[in-house]
Amino acid sequence: MDNTTILCTSLLCMPMVRGKAMRHTFAKKSKYNAERTKRHNRNFDSIVEADYFDKLLMLQKAGEVVMFLWQVPLHLDGGTKLVVDFQVFWKDGSVTFEDVKGMVTDVFKIKKREVEAKYPIEIKIIKRKDI
């Protein structure tokens, strides 16, 4: 037998090698085949989201966008939240909430409707063709 032992707590069991716990990492496949990517030292859930981030950077350099926030949580009743991909502050003073979607799910539709009922905002859905 090798030097592997098993560390068990009340909720978790993991293999240990030389006294150090080893965590298993598995590449999680997206349900809708979105390919995760890394750009600008950030991890994006899809290539389309990363492309839109690049577009916002270009608009910011051009002066159309003052600034933007990424992965903005909007809290709902019952402890749930909707994380919107971008909150964009435009040079004309307007602010938009934008979510990049390849597939609009029923859960997203419900959360979007709840957020728009609770807050005085509208969430714009960005598709590949909009970039």
C-alpha positions, -999 to 999 in steps of 0.1 A, spaced: 0 0 0 12 36 -7 14 65 17 -22 75 12 -45 76 41 -81 89 44 -90 120 65 -126 120 76 -146 146 94 -183 145 101 -190 159 66 -160 153 45 -136 125 35 -105 132 14 -73 113 7 -41 124 25 -6 120 13 23 126 37 -1 144 61 -15 168 36 -51 167 24 -55 163 -14 -84 180 -30 -98 165 -62 -104 191 -89 -126 181 -118 -132 202 -149 -169 211 -146 -186 210 -179 -211 237 -185 -247 225 -190 -250 247 -221 -215 241 -235 -202 276 -225 -164 275 -226 -148 291 -195 -119 314 -204 -94 336 -187 -85 371 -198 -70 402 -180 -63 380 -150 -101 373 -146 -120 341 -151 -151 344 -173 -180 319 -175 -180 321 -213 -160 334 -243 -189 357 -251 -188 373 -216 -150 378 -221 -156 394 -255 -182 418 -241 -157 427 -213 -132 436 -241 -158 456 -258 -165 476 -226 -128 482 -222 -126 496 -257 -157 518 -251 -141 530 -219 -109 540 -237 -130 558 -264 -148 578 -236 -183 563 -242 -182 544 -209 -170 561 -177 -165 529 -158 -181 495 -153 -184 469 -126 -182 431 -132 -202 404 -114 -226 427 -95 -249 409 -69 -285 420 -67 -301 406 -35 -336 392 -34 -359 382 -6 -354 348 9 -316 349 7 -313 345 -30 -295 368 -54 -290 374 -91 -254 382 -101 -255 405 -132 -224 403 -154 -219 441 -158 -231 474 -144 -221 501 -169 -219 538 -162 -222 557 -195 -208 592 -203 -243 606 -206 -249 597 -169 -271 567 -175 -264 533 -158 -273 499 -173 -273 464 -159 -263 439 -185 -261 401 -184 -244 381 -212 -265 350 -220 -262 323 -245 -293 306 -232 -319 323 -211 -331 298 -185 -364 297 -167 -346 304 -134 -330 335 -148 -363 347 -162 -379 344 -127 -349 361 -109 -348 389 -135 -385 396 -131 -381 396 -93 -351 420 -94 -369 443 -118 -400 444 -95 -379 451 -64 -354 476 -78 -360 505 -103 -338 489 -130 -341 469 -162 -316 441 -169 -305 441 -206 -297 407 -220 -266 406 -242 -263 379 -269 -234 370 -291 -249 390 -320 -250 422 -299 -212 423 -295 
